[in-house]
Amino acid sequence: MPEIVELTAEDQKLVTLARGSRARVGALEGAAVRDQDGRTYAAATVTLPSLVVTALQLAVASAVAAGATKLEAAAVVTEAEALEGSGRAAVRDLSADAPIHVAAPDGSLLGTVTA
């Protein structure tokens, strides 16, 4: 599991947004990202017969669609034991070092991925 770090107030906000996105639609995961200008984007997992997008992929895609070129941080709320690879890769497409905070559905931090 990733290392446990102290969340800043801004990073805790990402966890809160991710929890809300997940709960609103009863999704498996919720995610939120913060771009270079401090704007936040939240999303939930989408699972349709013709389309499957992870919450983190969708949050990153929303940021890019709004003009983001870099991410400062990301958060994922999940019941999974590990961060899924495709969402992590999407974050890394925009930022090699942005922390990705992984939290349980109750908001408790499970760890932070920095690489």
N, CA, C and O atoms as CSV, one atom per row, in Angstrom:
chain,resi,resn,atom,element,x,y,z
A,1,MET,N,N,0.855,-1.182,0.000
A,1,MET,CA,C,0.000,0.000,0.000
A,1,MET,C,C,0.894,1.236,0.000
A,1,MET,O,O,2.011,1.194,0.515
A,2,PRO,N,N,0.410,2.331,-0.573
A,2,PRO,CA,C,1.183,3.575,-0.606
A,2,PRO,C,C,1.461,4.112,0.800
A,2,PRO,O,O,0.851,3.675,1.777
A,3,GLU,N,N,2.380,5.053,0.883
A,3,GLU,CA,C,2.718,5.649,2.172
A,3,GLU,C,C,1.592,6.537,2.679
A,3,GLU,O,O,0.802,7.064,1.896
A,4,ILE,N,N,1.527,6.698,4.003
A,4,ILE,CA,C,0.533,7.566,4.626
A,4,ILE,C,C,1.182,8.936,4.862
A,4,ILE,O,O,2.242,9.026,5.482
A,5,VAL,N,N,0.549,9.984,4.372
A,5,VAL,CA,C,1.045,11.343,4.568
A,5,VAL,C,C,-0.071,12.192,5.173
A,5,VAL,O,O,-1.241,11.813,5.131
A,6,GLU,N,N,0.295,13.324,5.728
A,6,GLU,CA,C,-0.685,14.267,6.273
A,6,GLU,C,C,-1.314,15.043,5.109
A,6,GLU,O,O,-0.603,15.605,4.276
A,7,LEU,N,N,-2.636,15.069,5.059
A,7,LEU,CA,C,-3.319,15.796,3.998
A,7,LEU,C,C,-3.398,17.282,4.328
A,7,LEU,O,O,-3.683,17.669,5.461
A,8,THR,N,N,-3.139,18.109,3.309
A,8,THR,CA,C,-3.376,19.539,3.451
A,8,THR,C,C,-4.886,19.774,3.379
A,8,THR,O,O,-5.638,18.868,3.017
A,9,ALA,N,N,-5.320,20.954,3.714
A,9,ALA,CA,C,-6.741,21.287,3.623
A,9,ALA,C,C,-7.238,21.151,2.185
A,9,ALA,O,O,-8.349,20.676,1.950
A,10,GLU,N,N,-6.418,21.567,1.230
A,10,GLU,CA,C,-6.804,21.463,-0.186
A,10,GLU,C,C,-6.909,20.007,-0.634
A,10,GLU,O,O,-7.794,19.661,-1.417
A,11,ASP,N,N,-6.016,19.157,-0.146
A,11,ASP,CA,C,-6.077,17.740,-0.505
A,11,ASP,C,C,-7.250,17.049,0.185
A,11,ASP,O,O,-7.855,16.141,-0.385
A,12,GLN,N,N,-7.576,17.469,1.403
A,12,GLN,CA,C,-8.750,16.920,2.082
A,12,GLN,C,C,-10.018,17.285,1.316
A,12,GLN,O,O,-10.967,16.502,1.271
A,13,LYS,N,N,-10.032,18.478,0.711
A,13,LYS,CA,C,-11.167,18.892,-0.123
A,13,LYS,C,C,-11.333,17.932,-1.300
A,13,LYS,O,O,-12.460,17.597,-1.664
A,14,LEU,N,N,-10.228,17.485,-1.899
A,14,LEU,CA,C,-10.307,16.520,-3.002
A,14,LEU,C,C,-10.948,15.213,-2.540
A,14,LEU,O,O,-11.772,14.640,-3.253
A,15,VAL,N,N,-10.579,14.746,-1.362
A,15,VAL,CA,C,-11.174,13.518,-0.822
A,15,VAL,C,C,-12.676,13.715,-0.613
A,15,VAL,O,O,-13.472,12.832,-0.933
A,16,THR,N,N,-13.054,14.863,-0.080
A,16,THR,CA,C,-14.468,15.161,0.144
A,16,THR,C,C,-15.244,15.194,-1.174
A,16,THR,O,O,-16.341,14.643,-1.260
A,17,LEU,N,N,-14.687,15.829,-2.186
A,17,LEU,CA,C,-15.340,15.868,-3.503
A,17,LEU,C,C,-15.455,14.472,-4.102
A,17,LEU,O,O,-16.487,14.130,-4.680
A,18,ALA,N,N,-14.415,13.667,-3.970
A,18,ALA,CA,C,-14.434,12.294,-4.497
A,18,ALA,C,C,-15.486,11.451,-3.778
A,18,ALA,O,O,-16.200,10.672,-4.410
A,19,ARG,N,N,-15.580,11.605,-2.476
A,19,ARG,CA,C,-16.605,10.869,-1.706
A,19,ARG,C,C,-17.999,11.259,-2.174
A,19,ARG,O,O,-18.867,10.403,-2.341
A,20,GLY,N,N,-18.210,12.551,-2.383
A,20,GLY,CA,C,-19.518,13.025,-2.822
A,20,GLY,C,C,-19.895,12.501,-4.195
A,20,GLY,O,O,-21.040,12.114,-4.425
A,21,SER,N,N,-18.934,12.488,-5.107
A,21,SER,CA,C,-19.201,11.983,-6.465
A,21,SER,C,C,-19.573,10.507,-6.428
A,21,SER,O,O,-20.501,10.068,-7.108
A,22,ARG,N,N,-18.846,9.761,-5.635
A,22,ARG,CA,C,-19.096,8.324,-5.513
A,22,ARG,C,C,-20.472,8.066,-4.915
A,22,ARG,O,O,-21.238,7.256,-5.436
A,23,ALA,N,N,-20.780,8.744,-3.835
A,23,ALA,CA,C,-22.041,8.521,-3.131
A,23,ALA,C,C,-23.254,8.970,-3.940
A,23,ALA,O,O,-24.307,8.334,-3.895
A,24,ARG,N,N,-23.102,10.061,-4.676
A,24,ARG,CA,C,-24.222,10.635,-5.432
A,24,ARG,C,C,-24.836,9.636,-6.401
A,24,ARG,O,O,-26.054,9.614,-6.584
A,25,VAL,N,N,-23.998,8.809,-7.023
A,25,VAL,CA,C,-24.518,7.865,-8.024
A,25,VAL,C,C,-24.317,6.408,-7.626
A,25,VAL,O,O,-24.625,5.504,-8.403
A,26,GLY,N,N,-23.805,6.175,-6.426
A,26,GLY,CA,C,-23.592,4.807,-5.970
A,26,GLY,C,C,-22.526,4.082,-6.766
A,26,GLY,O,O,-22.628,2.875,-6.984
A,27,ALA,N,N,-21.502,4.806,-7.205
A,27,ALA,CA,C,-20.444,4.231,-8.041
A,27,ALA,C,C,-19.429,3.463,-7.199
A,27,ALA,O,O,-19.364,3.620,-5.979
A,28,LEU,N,N,-18.644,2.633,-7.870
A,28,LEU,CA,C,-17.587,1.891,-7.198
A,28,LEU,C,C,-16.498,2.808,-6.673
A,28,LEU,O,O,-15.940,2.579,-5.600
A,29,GLU,N,N,-16.201,3.852,-7.442
A,29,GLU,CA,C,-15.151,4.785,-7.054
A,29,GLU,C,C,-15.578,6.215,-7.352
A,29,GLU,O,O,-16.406,6.470,-8.226
A,30,GLY,N,N,-14.996,7.131,-6.608
A,30,GLY,CA,C,-15.117,8.553,-6.880
A,30,GLY,C,C,-13.711,9.122,-6.909
A,30,GLY,O,O,-12.818,8.594,-6.246
A,31,ALA,N,N,-13.504,10.176,-7.656
A,31,ALA,CA,C,-12.176,10.785,-7.748
A,31,ALA,C,C,-12.317,12.285,-7.937
A,31,ALA,O,O,-13.354,12.786,-8.371
A,32,ALA,N,N,-11.245,12.983,-7.598
A,32,ALA,CA,C,-11.180,14.425,-7.831
A,32,ALA,C,C,-9.728,14.797,-8.088
A,32,ALA,O,O,-8.809,14.186,-7.544
A,33,VAL,N,N,-9.538,15.807,-8.926
A,33,VAL,CA,C,-8.195,16.309,-9.218
A,33,VAL,C,C,-8.201,17.826,-9.101
A,33,VAL,O,O,-9.239,18.472,-9.236
A,34,ARG,N,N,-7.006,18.385,-8.844
A,34,ARG,CA,C,-6.820,19.838,-8.797
A,34,ARG,C,C,-5.784,20.203,-9.843
A,34,ARG,O,O,-4.707,19.609,-9.893
A,35,ASP,N,N,-6.113,21.194,-10.690
A,35,ASP,CA,C,-5.193,21.568,-11.766
A,35,ASP,C,C,-4.233,22.669,-11.334
A,35,ASP,O,O,-4.233,23.100,-10.181
A,36,GLN,N,N,-3.418,23.115,-12.283
A,36,GLN,CA,C,-2.373,24.110,-12.010
A,36,GLN,C,C,-2.924,25.450,-11.553
A,36,GLN,O,O,-2.193,26.244,-10.963
A,37,ASP,N,N,-4.190,25.716,-11.810
A,37,ASP,CA,C,-4.814,26.972,-11.393
A,37,ASP,C,C,-5.652,26.831,-10.130
A,37,ASP,O,O,-6.301,27.784,-9.700
A,38,GLY,N,N,-5.636,25.636,-9.535
A,38,GLY,CA,C,-6.406,25.405,-8.319
A,38,GLY,C,C,-7.844,24.986,-8.555
A,38,GLY,O,O,-8.603,24.812,-7.601
A,39,ARG,N,N,-8.228,24.823,-9.814
A,39,ARG,CA,C,-9.591,24.378,-10.119
A,39,ARG,C,C,-9.699,22.887,-9.841
A,39,ARG,O,O,-8.744,22.136,-10.045
A,40,THR,N,N,-10.879,22.461,-9.370
A,40,THR,CA,C,-11.080,21.047,-9.062
A,40,THR,C,C,-12.119,20.434,-9.989
A,40,THR,O,O,-13.032,21.104,-10.471
A,41,TYR,N,N,-11.949,19.148,-10.218
A,41,TYR,CA,C,-12.838,18.372,-11.089
A,41,TYR,C,C,-13.098,17.048,-10.393
A,41,TYR,O,O,-12.160,16.371,-9.972
A,42,ALA,N,N,-14.352,16.679,-10.270
A,42,ALA,CA,C,-14.715,15.434,-9.598
A,42,ALA,C,C,-15.509,14.551,-10.546
A,42,ALA,O,O,-16.193,15.039,-11.445
A,43,ALA,N,N,-15.407,13.239,-10.331
A,43,ALA,CA,C,-16.104,12.289,-11.199
A,43,ALA,C,C,-16.313,10.976,-10.475
A,43,ALA,O,O,-15.699,10.713,-9.441
A,44,ALA,N,N,-17.179,10.166,-11.026
A,44,ALA,CA,C,-17.438,8.820,-10.521
A,44,ALA,C,C,-17.196,7.829,-11.654
A,44,ALA,O,O,-17.216,8.195,-12.829
A,45,THR,N,N,-16.971,6.586,-11.290
A,45,THR,CA,C,-16.798,5.527,-12.270
A,45,THR,C,C,-18.033,5.444,-13.166
A,45,THR,O,O,-19.163,5.550,-12.690
A,46,VAL,N,N,-17.806,5.253,-14.464
A,46,VAL,CA,C,-18.886,5.067,-15.431
A,46,VAL,C,C,-18.768,3.660,-15.996
A,46,VAL,O,O,-17.725,3.281,-16.529
A,47,THR,N,N,-19.840,2.892,-15.877
A,47,THR,CA,C,-19.849,1.537,-16.412
A,47,THR,C,C,-21.117,1.362,-17.242
A,47,THR,O,O,-22.215,1.225,-16.703
A,48,LEU,N,N,-20.945,1.369,-18.553
A,48,LEU,CA,C,-22.035,1.168,-19.499
A,48,LEU,C,C,-21.692,-0.035,-20.367
A,48,LEU,O,O,-20.535,-0.456,-20.398
A,49,PRO,N,N,-22.657,-0.591,-21.061
A,49,PRO,CA,C,-22.329,-1.724,-21.940
A,49,PRO,C,C,-21.239,-1.396,-22.965
A,49,PRO,O,O,-20.446,-2.262,-23.332
A,50,SER,N,N,-21.206,-0.154,-23.419
A,50,SER,CA,C,-20.236,0.209,-24.462
A,50,SER,C,C,-19.079,1.069,-23.961
A,50,SER,O,O,-18.211,1.441,-24.751
A,51,LEU,N,N,-19.044,1.394,-22.667
A,51,LEU,CA,C,-18.027,2.309,-22.164
A,51,LEU,C,C,-17.750,2.051,-20.685
A,51,LEU,O,O,-18.667,1.991,-19.867
A,52,VAL,N,N,-16.481,1.901,-20.365
A,52,VAL,CA,C,-16.057,1.804,-18.968
A,52,VAL,C,C,-14.936,2.814,-18.764
A,52,VAL,O,O,-13.905,2.753,-19.435
A,53,VAL,N,N,-15.143,3.747,-17.828
A,53,VAL,CA,C,-14.162,4.777,-17.521
A,53,VAL,C,C,-14.018,4.835,-16.008
A,53,VAL,O,O,-15.014,4.920,-15.289
A,54,THR,N,N,-12.789,4.790,-15.527
A,54,THR,CA,C,-12.599,4.903,-14.082
A,54,THR,C,C,-12.864,6.335,-13.637
A,54,THR,O,O,-12.808,7.272,-14.433
A,55,ALA,N,N,-13.150,6.481,-12.361
A,55,ALA,CA,C,-13.413,7.806,-11.812
A,55,ALA,C,C,-12.219,8.732,-12.019
A,55,ALA,O,O,-12.387,9.899,-12.374
A,56,LEU,N,N,-11.008,8.208,-11.797
A,56,LEU,CA,C,-9.816,9.044,-11.940
A,56,LEU,C,C,-9.578,9.422,-13.403
A,56,LEU,O,O,-9.196,10.557,-13.689
A,57,GLN,N,N,-9.795,8.497,-14.321
A,57,GLN,CA,C,-9.672,8.826,-15.742
A,57,GLN,C,C,-10.654,9.939,-16.118
A,57,GLN,O,O,-10.293,10.873,-16.834
A,58,LEU,N,N,-11.877,9.839,-15.641
A,58,LEU,CA,C,-12.896,10.824,-15.997
A,58,LEU,C,C,-12.597,12.188,-15.369
A,58,LEU,O,O,-12.822,13.219,-16.003
A,59,ALA,N,N,-12.100,12.204,-14.150
A,59,ALA,CA,C,-11.733,13.474,-13.521
A,59,ALA,C,C,-10.595,14.137,-14.288
A,59,ALA,O,O,-10.615,15.347,-14.515
A,60,VAL,N,N,-9.603,13.344,-14.687
A,60,VAL,CA,C,-8.490,13.887,-15.481
A,60,VAL,C,C,-9.005,14.380,-16.827
A,60,VAL,O,O,-8.631,15.467,-17.268
A,61,ALA,N,N,-9.848,13.606,-17.479
A,61,ALA,CA,C,-10.400,14.009,-18.776
A,61,ALA,C,C,-11.190,15.312,-18.660
A,61,ALA,O,O,-11.099,16.169,-19.539
A,62,SER,N,N,-11.955,15.467,-17.594
A,62,SER,CA,C,-12.708,16.704,-17.380
A,62,SER,C,C,-11.775,17.893,-17.213
A,62,SER,O,O,-12.038,18.975,-17.738
A,63,ALA,N,N,-10.684,17.690,-16.480
A,63,ALA,CA,C,-9.705,18.762,-16.296
A,63,ALA,C,C,-9.071,19.147,-17.630
A,63,ALA,O,O,-8.949,20.332,-17.941
A,64,VAL,N,N,-8.673,18.168,-18.407
A,64,VAL,CA,C,-8.051,18.439,-19.710
A,64,VAL,C,C,-9.048,19.132,-20.641
A,64,VAL,O,O,-8.682,20.060,-21.361
A,65,ALA,N,N,-10.295,18.688,-20.629
A,65,ALA,CA,C,-11.318,19.301,-21.481
A,65,ALA,C,C,-11.561,20.765,-21.110
A,65,ALA,O,O,-12.009,21.555,-21.941
A,66,ALA,N,N,-11.263,21.120,-19.857
A,66,ALA,CA,C,-11.424,22.504,-19.405
A,66,ALA,C,C,-10.148,23.324,-19.579
A,66,ALA,O,O,-10.109,24.502,-19.224
A,67,GLY,N,N,-9.099,22.693,-20.131
A,67,GLY,CA,C,-7.880,23.443,-20.418
A,67,GLY,C,C,-6.713,23.183,-19.489
A,67,GLY,O,O,-5.674,23.828,-19.628
A,68,ALA,N,N,-6.842,22.273,-18.555
A,68,ALA,CA,C,-5.733,21.976,-17.641
A,68,ALA,C,C,-4.561,21.369,-18.400
A,68,ALA,O,O,-4.739,20.555,-19.305
A,69,THR,N,N,-3.365,21.781,-18.013
A,69,THR,CA,C,-2.153,21.231,-18.621
A,69,THR,C,C,-1.267,20.537,-17.592
A,69,THR,O,O,-0.296,19.869,-17.948
A,70,LYS,N,N,-1.609,20.698,-16.312
A,70,LYS,CA,C,-0.843,20.075,-15.232
A,70,LYS,C,C,-1.772,19.827,-14.056
A,70,LYS,O,O,-2.724,20.577,-13.841
A,71,LEU,N,N,-1.497,18.780,-13.297
A,71,LEU,CA,C,-2.257,18.496,-12.085
A,71,LEU,C,C,-1.376,18.701,-10.866
A,71,LEU,O,O,-0.200,18.337,-10.866
A,72,GLU,N,N,-1.958,19.291,-9.825
A,72,GLU,CA,C,-1.245,19.463,-8.562
A,72,GLU,C,C,-1.441,18.267,-7.650
A,72,GLU,O,O,-0.517,17.885,-6.932
A,73,ALA,N,N,-2.643,17.659,-7.664
A,73,ALA,CA,C,-2.940,16.534,-6.783
A,73,ALA,C,C,-4.202,15.841,-7.261
A,73,ALA,O,O,-4.982,16.390,-8.040
A,74,ALA,N,N,-4.385,14.611,-6.771
A,74,ALA,CA,C,-5.570,13.825,-7.094
A,74,ALA,C,C,-5.966,13.014,-5.871
A,74,ALA,O,O,-5.146,12.765,-4.988
A,75,ALA,N,N,-7.226,12.605,-5.826
A,75,ALA,CA,C,-7.712,11.729,-4.758
A,75,ALA,C,C,-8.693,10.732,-5.348
A,75,ALA,O,O,-9.466,11.056,-6.250
A,76,VAL,N,N,-8.648,9.516,-4.826
A,76,VAL,CA,C,-9.570,8.457,-5.227
A,76,VAL,C,C,-10.179,7.864,-3.965
A,76,VAL,O,O,-9.470,7.553,-3.008
A,77,VAL,N,N,-11.491,7.712,-3.972
A,77,VAL,CA,C,-12.180,7.033,-2.881
A,77,VAL,C,C,-12.653,5.698,-3.430
A,77,VAL,O,O,-13.386,5.642,-4.418
A,78,THR,N,N,-12.224,4.620,-2.775
A,78,THR,CA,C,-12.464,3.290,-3.314
A,78,THR,C,C,-12.523,2.243,-2.214
A,78,THR,O,O,-12.040,2.459,-1.103
A,79,GLU,N,N,-13.121,1.113,-2.541
A,79,GLU,CA,C,-13.093,-0.046,-1.653
A,79,GLU,C,C,-11.978,-1.007,-2.076
A,79,GLU,O,O,-11.714,-1.994,-1.388
A,80,ALA,N,N,-11.333,-0.723,-3.191
A,80,ALA,CA,C,-10.255,-1.588,-3.685
A,80,ALA,C,C,-9.028,-1.484,-2.780
A,80,ALA,O,O,-8.841,-0.497,-2.069
A,81,GLU,N,N,-8.218,-2.504,-2.823
A,81,GLU,CA,C,-7.013,-2.527,-1.993
A,81,GLU,C,C,-5.832,-1.814,-2.640
A,81,GLU,O,O,-4.840,-1.521,-1.973
A,82,ALA,N,N,-5.936,-1.533,-3.941
A,82,ALA,CA,C,-4.828,-0.879,-4.643
A,82,ALA,C,C,-5.382,0.110,-5.655
A,82,ALA,O,O,-6.506,-0.036,-6.136
A,83,LEU,N,N,-4.589,1.105,-5.968
A,83,LEU,CA,C,-4.952,2.085,-6.990
A,83,LEU,C,C,-4.907,1.429,-8.360
A,83,LEU,O,O,-3.923,0.776,-8.708
A,84,GLU,N,N,-5.963,1.600,-9.135
A,84,GLU,CA,C,-5.994,0.996,-10.470
A,84,GLU,C,C,-5.023,1.721,-11.407
A,84,GLU,O,O,-4.817,2.929,-11.284
A,85,GLY,N,N,-4.439,0.985,-12.332
A,85,GLY,CA,C,-3.364,1.493,-13.170
A,85,GLY,C,C,-3.756,2.517,-14.214
A,85,GLY,O,O,-2.973,3.423,-14.500
A,86,SER,N,N,-4.941,2.404,-14.793
A,86,SER,CA,C,-5.300,3.321,-15.881
A,86,SER,C,C,-5.545,4.743,-15.363
A,86,SER,O,O,-5.193,5.706,-16.045
A,87,GLY,N,N,-6.127,4.894,-14.201
A,87,GLY,CA,C,-6.317,6.216,-13.621
A,87,GLY,C,C,-4.990,6.829,-13.213
A,87,GLY,O,O,-4.746,8.018,-13.422
A,88,ARG,N,N,-4.148,6.010,-12.636
A,88,ARG,CA,C,-2.801,6.478,-12.254
A,88,ARG,C,C,-2.049,6.962,-13.489
A,88,ARG,O,O,-1.399,8.006,-13.454
A,89,ALA,N,N,-2.137,6.204,-14.580
A,89,ALA,CA,C,-1.464,6.582,-15.823
A,89,ALA,C,C,-2.005,7.910,-16.355
A,89,ALA,O,O,-1.240,8.728,-16.866
A,90,ALA,N,N,-3.304,8.128,-16.239
A,90,ALA,CA,C,-3.894,9.382,-16.714
A,90,ALA,C,C,-3.350,10.574,-15.928
A,90,ALA,O,O,-3.049,11.617,-16.508
A,91,VAL,N,N,-3.224,10.419,-14.613
A,91,VAL,CA,C,-2.643,11.492,-13.796
A,91,VAL,C,C,-1.201,11.725,-14.222
A,91,VAL,O,O,-0.781,12.871,-14.381
A,92,ARG,N,N,-0.445,10.661,-14.408
A,92,ARG,CA,C,0.970,10.772,-14.779
A,92,ARG,C,C,1.162,11.374,-16.176
A,92,ARG,O,O,2.226,11.920,-16.465
A,93,ASP,N,N,0.158,11.283,-17.037
A,93,ASP,CA,C,0.236,11.946,-18.345
A,93,ASP,C,C,0.383,13.459,-18.186
A,93,ASP,O,O,0.996,14.119,-19.024
A,94,LEU,N,N,-0.180,14.002,-17.113
A,94,LEU,CA,C,-0.130,15.445,-16.881
A,94,LEU,C,C,0.882,15.856,-15.816
A,94,LEU,O,O,1.335,17.000,-15.801
A,95,SER,N,N,1.233,14.945,-14.941
A,95,SER,CA,C,2.140,15.299,-13.852
A,95,SER,C,C,2.874,14.068,-13.337
A,95,SER,O,O,2.257,13.109,-12.873
A,96,ALA,N,N,4.188,14.110,-13.425
A,96,ALA,CA,C,5.002,12.975,-12.985
A,96,ALA,C,C,5.067,12.862,-11.474
A,96,ALA,O,O,5.401,11.797,-10.954
A,97,ASP,N,N,4.756,13.937,-10.754
A,97,ASP,CA,C,4.950,13.905,-9.308
A,97,ASP,C,C,3.740,14.337,-8.481
A,97,ASP,O,O,3.873,14.512,-7.270
A,98,ALA,N,N,2.590,14.510,-9.075
A,98,ALA,CA,C,1.408,14.892,-8.298
A,98,ALA,C,C,1.022,13.748,-7.367
A,98,ALA,O,O,0.935,12.600,-7.805
A,99,PRO,N,N,0.790,14.042,-6.093
A,99,PRO,CA,C,0.368,12.974,-5.189
A,99,PRO,C,C,-1.042,12.495,-5.543
A,99,PRO,O,O,-1.915,13.287,-5.897
A,100,ILE,N,N,-1.237,11.194,-5.440
A,100,ILE,CA,C,-2.563,10.600,-5.635
A,100,ILE,C,C,-2.949,9.988,-4.296
A,100,ILE,O,O,-2.402,8.961,-3.896
A,101,HIS,N,N,-3.886,10.615,-3.611
A,101,HIS,CA,C,-4.334,10.156,-2.303
A,101,HIS,C,C,-5.418,9.104,-2.496
A,101,HIS,O,O,-6.371,9.310,-3.247
A,102,VAL,N,N,-5.264,7.981,-1.814
A,102,VAL,CA,C,-6.231,6.888,-1.898
A,102,VAL,C,C,-6.932,6.802,-0.549
A,102,VAL,O,O,-6.286,6.650,0.488
A,103,ALA,N,N,-8.269,6.900,-0.573
A,103,ALA,CA,C,-9.046,6.907,0.665
A,103,ALA,C,C,-10.138,5.846,0.618
A,103,ALA,O,O,-10.605,5.448,-0.450
A,104,ALA,N,N,-10.523,5.408,1.789
A,104,ALA,CA,C,-11.636,4.475,1.942
A,104,ALA,C,C,-12.954,5.245,1.808
A,104,ALA,O,O,-12.958,6.475,1.873
A,105,PRO,N,N,-14.071,4.535,1.621
A,105,PRO,CA,C,-15.360,5.218,1.489
A,105,PRO,C,C,-15.721,6.137,2.658
A,105,PRO,O,O,-16.481,7.089,2.478
A,106,ASP,N,N,-15.191,5.866,3.845
A,106,ASP,CA,C,-15.468,6.739,4.986
A,106,ASP,C,C,-14.563,7.972,5.008
A,106,ASP,O,O,-14.678,8.804,5.907
A,107,GLY,N,N,-13.664,8.098,4.027
A,107,GLY,CA,C,-12.792,9.248,3.932
A,107,GLY,C,C,-11.445,9.069,4.590
A,107,GLY,O,O,-10.585,9.942,4.471
A,108,SER,N,N,-11.236,7.967,5.279
A,108,SER,CA,C,-9.949,7.746,5.939
A,108,SER,C,C,-8.878,7.446,4.892
A,108,SER,O,O,-9.091,6.666,3.964
A,109,LEU,N,N,-7.733,8.080,5.063
A,109,LEU,CA,C,-6.650,7.942,4.107
A,109,LEU,C,C,-6.009,6.564,4.213
A,109,LEU,O,O,-5.614,6.132,5.296
A,110,LEU,N,N,-5.910,5.877,3.074
A,110,LEU,CA,C,-5.252,4.570,3.016
A,110,LEU,C,C,-3.782,4.718,2.652
A,110,LEU,O,O,-2.952,3.900,3.048
A,111,GLY,N,N,-3.465,5.764,1.897
A,111,GLY,CA,C,-2.097,6.009,1.502
A,111,GLY,C,C,-2.030,7.000,0.368
A,111,GLY,O,O,-3.054,7.436,-0.157
A,112,THR,N,N,-0.798,7.357,-0.010
A,112,THR,CA,C,-0.563,8.320,-1.078
A,112,THR,C,C,0.474,7.766,-2.027
A,112,THR,O,O,1.544,7.325,-1.608
A,113,VAL,N,N,0.151,7.792,-3.317
A,113,VAL,CA,C,1.079,7.341,-4.362
A,113,VAL,C,C,1.778,8.580,-4.908
A,113,VAL,O,O,1.124,9.530,-5.338
A,114,THR,N,N,3.095,8.568,-4.891
A,114,THR,CA,C,3.849,9.734,-5.368
A,114,THR,C,C,4.684,9.431,-6.597
A,114,THR,O,O,5.269,10.344,-7.180
A,115,ALA,N,N,4.753,8.194,-6.999
A,115,ALA,CA,C,5.556,7.841,-8.191
A,115,ALA,C,C,4.680,7.232,-9.251
A,115,ALA,O,O,5.168,6.871,-10.322
